């Protein structure tokens, strides 16, 4: 289950609206908001869903770019290793 910490950089006049929109998504936790940036944590079931979520965030009107701060996918590596052994 990938867990990522991201900073979403936004147009200053859209920060609050984007923060509110992100907070409605079940895989996103908004942790800190300042003018022009939103710190979030995402938790998704796999890499494909993770990539799709990032694309959704980047497509929101007023999002300038998304910065990756931290990405943990250790449990996915363990699952792949177990699948190869069976």
KAKAFEN-V869189 format. One record per backbone hydrogen bond with DSSP energy under -0.5 kcal/mol. NH is the residue of the N-H (numbers start at 1). CO is the residue of the C=O. If there is no record, write none. Layout:
nh co
NH CO
NH CO
//
This chain:
nh co
3 72
4 42
5 70
6 40
7 67
8 6
8 38
9 7
9 65
10 36
11 62
14 11
15 11
15 12
18 14
19 15
20 16
21 17
22 18
23 19
24 20
24 21
25 22
28 25
29 41
30 28
31 29
31 39
32 39
34 37
37 34
38 8
39 32
40 6
40 38
41 29
42 4
43 27
44 2
50 46
51 47
52 48
53 49
54 50
55 51
56 52
57 53
58 54
59 55
60 56
60 57
63 60
64 9
64 62
65 9
67 7
69 5
69 67
70 5
72 3
76 73
77 73
78 74
79 75
80 76
81 77
82 78
83 79
84 80
85 81
86 82
//
